[in-house]
Amino acid sequence: MRKLPTQNQMRRDARDKALTRDSWKIFQIMSEFVEGFQQLADLSPSVSIFGSARFKPDNPYYKYSEEISRLLSDSGFAVVSGGGPGVMEAANKGAFSGKSASVGLNIKLPHEQSGNPYQDISLNFKYFFARKVMFVKYASAYVVMPGGFGTLDEMAEILTLVQTGKSKRIPIILFGTQFWQGLLDWFESSLIEAGTISPGDMDLFQLTDDPQFVVDAIFDFYEGVELDQIVDDSQLMMDL
């Protein structure tokens, strides 16, 4: 007569299945890193641009994102976005019409995310953390447009990496004074007041409403540095 498995046996079987599943997941994660490194290894100096996926083409920030990206592309910087709609589409569209590469790091999401057609290089990620590494590893600057939780996450991550010395200092430019000023006021009134950040941490980023300022600020930061050196430095900028 066939015996029913004991509770201990059932637990061991469940554990073995979980270990097998997680072991294979490691190879999936590795494949995303390998593909990203191979596709982006020869990328020219690049700027990562973040912002809301929900802005339509008639939104002013969509138009600003497109203008900023075109200026950066014509100035020799590849533009990297999340590859989806909204600001991501505008960033890719502006770069696509410029002289340098337009890169989309797409993520599979149940809502919102769908690849835009303005990508010279298109990568698809399942895992957010693998995608984040690609955003940071090859970036010579960050441009943060108005956005939601995802944009705040990316902004906080690069600020943390620079603040803690895990990444070298790069230009971090917030675009949209009216949008960001309330958050920056809260940084000063709450975070600095409570001692959770230092007053000097406010110097890690710049705020502007001028697309040309974005380009000028990046060039001013790297004044006297050859573009090839910016690429070499980006390979050494992070130890996650």
Beta strands, then each sheet from edge to edge (+ up, - down):
strand 1: 46-50
strand 2: 78-81
strand 3: 102-107
strand 4: 121-125
strand 5: 139-144
strand 6: 172-175
strand 7: 206-208
sheet 1: 4+ 3+ 2+ 1+ 5+ 6+ 7+
end
